[in-house]
Amino acid sequence: MLDAGVQLSSLAAALGIMLAAWIASVALKDAGVADVAWGLAFVAVAWVAGAVGEGDPDRSLLIAILVSAWGVRLAAHIAERRDGEDRRYAAMREKHDNFTARSLWSIFGTQALIAWVISLPIQVAATDPTPVGTGVLGVIGAVVCGFGILFEAVSDFQLRAFTKDPDSSGMVMDTGLWRYSRHPNYFGEVCVWWGIWLVALETGSAWWTAIGPVVLTFLLLRVSGVALTEKTISSRRPGYAEYVERTSAFVPMPPKRA
């Protein structure tokens, strides 16, 4: 079930957040503001879609609360850990003379569109009024989402503490949740969005919006997450190759014995 008003309002919300972030990035000369705004774009979509749509208000409120818990925490975490412009954006800035204007669509606009696609379960849940109330599937989805939020938050906290420790300089993080997965933060994020999809799926009309979490999972595994991180980390972290041999790339599993 689709509703043009909900979809257009959701797109406007995502674009509005990213436009504001782009303006800030121009003033700060730092395109990394886009990473901070990423989670907030979903928060805006969740609340706007819930306000505009005619779906069950309790379901929309549940989704908005879950998405806000995830998005606000992620934004705060990224803002706190940032130390200058990310090398990805710095390389793009050096490569393109018109980077400021170019970044409006190549970074901020693109991320807004991707966020809109990933958030399709939110939009459909805000549109379909049936059934009324949250049933078993909605509860399961909320639990999966809550687990993902906690898992991602704990893994981010553990990594941040590790990187702040001077004795850990140049070493590989292989304790805590990072003992069982090389990217537990990304695993948690994927759980968040499959959980949101399960909550939306209770309407019965949101099955096709699995495209949202599928796109997110693909991006984290093959484009901007696992693949991008591991492309250069072995050259920067001695011992990472051995870590790869014994540790699952994504889904947490007991480490392999030597």
SVG drawing of the C-alpha trace seen along z (x, -y; Angstrom):
<svg xmlns="http://www.w3.org/2000/svg" viewBox="-8 -29 60 53">
<polyline fill="none" stroke="black" stroke-width="0.4" points="0.0,0.0 1.4,-3.3 0.4,-6.9 1.9,-9.7 1.5,-12.2 3.4,-10.0 6.1,-9.2 6.6,-12.8 6.6,-14.1 9.1,-11.4 11.4,-12.3 11.1,-16.0 12.0,-15.2 15.2,-13.3 16.2,-16.0 15.5,-18.7 17.9,-17.2 20.6,-16.6 20.2,-20.1 20.7,-21.5 23.7,-19.3 25.2,-20.4 24.8,-24.1 26.7,-23.3 29.3,-21.4 30.0,-24.4 30.4,-26.6 32.7,-24.1 34.5,-23.0 33.8,-19.4 31.6,-17.0 31.7,-14.6 28.6,-16.3 26.7,-14.0 27.6,-11.0 26.2,-12.8 23.0,-13.7 22.5,-10.1 20.7,-8.7 18.8,-11.9 17.3,-11.7 15.6,-8.5 14.3,-10.0 12.8,-12.9 11.2,-10.4 9.7,-8.3 8.0,-11.2 6.9,-13.0 5.4,-9.8 3.6,-9.0 2.1,-12.4 1.0,-12.5 -0.1,-8.9 -3.4,-7.3 -1.8,-4.1 -2.3,-2.8 -0.9,-5.5 0.4,-3.1 2.5,-1.3 3.8,-4.5 4.7,-5.8 6.5,-2.5 8.5,-2.8 9.3,-6.4 10.6,-5.7 12.7,-2.8 14.2,-4.8 14.8,-7.8 16.7,-5.7 18.9,-4.3 19.3,-7.5 20.0,-10.0 22.5,-7.7 24.3,-7.0 24.5,-10.7 25.8,-11.5 28.4,-8.7 29.7,-9.8 29.8,-13.5 31.7,-12.6 34.4,-10.5 35.0,-12.8 38.4,-14.4 38.5,-16.4 37.1,-15.5 37.0,-11.8 39.8,-10.8 37.1,-9.7 35.6,-13.2 39.1,-14.8 40.2,-12.8 37.0,-13.9 37.6,-17.5 41.1,-17.4 40.0,-15.7 37.2,-18.0 37.6,-21.8 33.8,-22.3 33.5,-19.9 31.2,-22.2 28.5,-22.3 29.1,-18.7 28.8,-17.4 25.2,-18.7 24.0,-15.9 26.9,-13.4 27.0,-13.0 24.1,-14.7 21.4,-14.3 22.4,-10.7 22.3,-9.8 18.9,-11.4 17.6,-9.2 19.1,-6.1 17.6,-6.8 14.2,-7.3 14.5,-3.8 15.7,-2.1 12.8,-3.7 10.1,-2.3 8.9,0.0 8.3,-3.1 6.3,-4.8 4.1,-1.8 3.5,-1.2 2.4,-4.8 0.0,-4.3 -1.8,-1.0 -4.2,-1.3 -4.7,2.5 -4.5,4.3 -5.1,2.0 -2.6,2.4 0.7,4.2 0.6,8.0 3.1,10.8 5.0,10.0 5.3,6.3 6.6,7.4 9.2,9.7 10.2,6.9 10.6,4.4 12.7,6.9 15.0,7.6 15.3,3.8 16.0,3.2 18.6,5.9 20.3,4.3 20.4,0.9 22.0,2.3 24.4,4.5 25.5,1.6 25.8,-0.8 27.9,1.7 30.2,2.5 30.7,-1.3 31.4,-1.9 33.9,0.9 35.8,-0.3 35.8,-3.9 37.3,-2.9 39.9,-0.8 41.0,-3.5 41.2,-6.1 43.7,-3.8 47.2,-4.8 48.4,-1.3 46.1,-0.1 47.8,-2.3 48.3,-0.3 46.7,2.8 43.7,4.8 40.5,4.7 39.7,8.3 37.9,8.3 34.3,7.9 31.9,8.2 34.8,7.7 36.1,11.1 33.1,12.7 32.6,10.4 34.9,8.1 32.0,5.7 29.5,6.1 28.4,2.5 27.2,3.2 25.6,6.4 23.6,4.5 22.5,1.9 21.2,4.6 19.2,6.1 17.7,2.7 16.3,2.4 15.1,6.0 13.4,5.4 11.7,2.3 10.6,4.3 9.0,7.0 7.0,4.3 5.8,2.9 5.1,6.4 2.3,6.9 0.2,4.7 0.3,7.4 1.0,5.0 4.6,4.2 6.2,7.5 7.7,5.8 9.4,3.1 12.0,5.7 13.9,3.9 14.8,1.3 16.7,3.6 18.1,5.5 19.6,2.3 21.1,1.5 22.5,5.0 24.0,4.9 25.6,1.4 27.1,2.4 28.5,5.7 29.6,4.8 29.9,1.0 30.4,-1.4 30.7,0.9 32.6,4.1 34.2,4.0 35.3,0.3 36.7,0.8 38.7,3.9 40.1,2.6 42.9,0.7 42.9,1.8 45.3,4.7 48.0,2.3 47.3,0.0 46.9,2.6 49.6,5.3 48.0,8.6 44.7,7.9 45.2,10.7 45.4,13.2 42.3,11.6 40.5,12.2 41.5,15.8 39.9,16.5 37.0,14.1 33.7,14.0 33.3,11.1 29.8,10.2 27.5,12.6 28.9,13.1 30.3,16.6 32.9,18.2 36.4,17.5 38.2,20.3 41.0,22.0 44.5,21.6"/>
</svg>
